């Protein structure tokens, strides 16, 4: 309950960076997609070419811990 309140206040008062999307209750994968789309369109408007590379690293820390043990 305390963690939720701290997170709510941090979002409300803009304590967290606007690019911090992971693990925040009021920010979702859809928000990340919209932000990425905005960056691509902004680049296109400036005449730039844009590439996107995505990695799925959900369980990478578990795998690394097992390999070092």
The 8 nearest C-alpha neighbors of each residue, nearest first, counted from 0:
[[1, 3, 2, 4, 5, 6, 7, 8],
 [0, 2, 4, 3, 5, 6, 7, 8],
 [3, 1, 5, 4, 0, 6, 7, 8],
 [4, 2, 6, 0, 1, 5, 7, 24],
 [3, 5, 7, 1, 6, 2, 8, 0],
 [6, 4, 2, 8, 7, 3, 9, 1],
 [5, 7, 9, 3, 4, 8, 2, 10],
 [8, 6, 4, 10, 5, 9, 11, 3],
 [7, 9, 11, 5, 10, 6, 12, 4],
 [8, 10, 14, 6, 12, 7, 11, 13],
 [11, 9, 13, 7, 8, 12, 6, 15],
 [10, 12, 8, 9, 13, 7, 14, 6],
 [11, 13, 9, 10, 14, 8, 15, 7],
 [14, 12, 10, 15, 11, 9, 16, 17],
 [13, 15, 9, 12, 10, 16, 11, 8],
 [16, 14, 13, 9, 10, 17, 19, 18],
 [15, 17, 19, 18, 14, 13, 20, 10],
 [16, 18, 19, 15, 20, 13, 14, 10],
 [19, 17, 16, 20, 15, 31, 34, 21],
 [20, 18, 16, 17, 21, 15, 23, 22],
 [19, 21, 26, 18, 23, 22, 27, 31],
 [22, 20, 23, 19, 27, 26, 28, 24],
 [21, 23, 24, 20, 26, 19, 27, 25],
 [22, 24, 26, 21, 25, 20, 6, 27],
 [25, 23, 26, 22, 27, 6, 7, 3],
 [24, 26, 23, 27, 10, 7, 20, 22],
 [27, 25, 23, 20, 24, 30, 28, 21],
 [26, 28, 30, 29, 20, 31, 25, 21],
 [27, 29, 31, 30, 32, 26, 20, 21],
 [28, 30, 32, 27, 31, 33, 26, 34],
 [31, 29, 33, 27, 28, 32, 34, 26],
 [32, 30, 28, 34, 29, 33, 35, 27],
 [33, 31, 29, 35, 30, 34, 36, 28],
 [32, 34, 36, 30, 35, 31, 37, 29],
 [33, 35, 37, 31, 32, 36, 30, 38],
 [34, 36, 32, 38, 37, 33, 31, 39],
 [37, 35, 33, 39, 34, 38, 32, 40],
 [36, 38, 34, 40, 35, 39, 41, 33],
 [39, 37, 41, 35, 36, 40, 42, 34],
 [40, 38, 36, 42, 41, 37, 49, 43],
 [39, 41, 43, 37, 42, 38, 36, 44],
 [42, 40, 38, 44, 39, 43, 37, 45],
 [43, 41, 47, 39, 45, 40, 44, 38],
 [42, 44, 46, 40, 47, 45, 41, 39],
 [43, 45, 41, 42, 46, 40, 47, 39],
 [46, 44, 42, 43, 47, 41, 40, 48],
 [47, 45, 43, 44, 42, 48, 41, 49],
 [48, 46, 42, 43, 45, 49, 44, 41],
 [49, 47, 43, 46, 42, 50, 39, 45],
 [48, 50, 39, 47, 51, 42, 43, 38],
 [51, 49, 52, 48, 39, 47, 53, 42],
 [50, 52, 53, 49, 39, 35, 54, 48],
 [51, 53, 50, 54, 49, 55, 35, 39],
 [54, 52, 51, 55, 56, 50, 35, 32],
 [55, 53, 56, 52, 57, 51, 59, 58],
 [54, 56, 57, 53, 58, 59, 52, 60],
 [57, 55, 59, 58, 54, 60, 53, 62],
 [56, 58, 59, 55, 60, 61, 54, 62],
 [59, 57, 61, 60, 56, 62, 55, 63],
 [58, 60, 56, 62, 61, 57, 63, 64],
 [59, 61, 63, 62, 58, 64, 57, 56],
 [62, 60, 64, 58, 59, 63, 65, 66],
 [61, 63, 59, 65, 60, 64, 66, 58],
 [64, 62, 60, 66, 65, 61, 59, 67],
 [63, 65, 61, 67, 62, 66, 60, 68],
 [64, 66, 62, 68, 63, 67, 61, 60],
 [65, 67, 63, 64, 68, 62, 61, 60],
 [68, 66, 64, 65, 63, 62, 61, 60],
 [67, 65, 66, 64, 63, 62, 61, 60]]
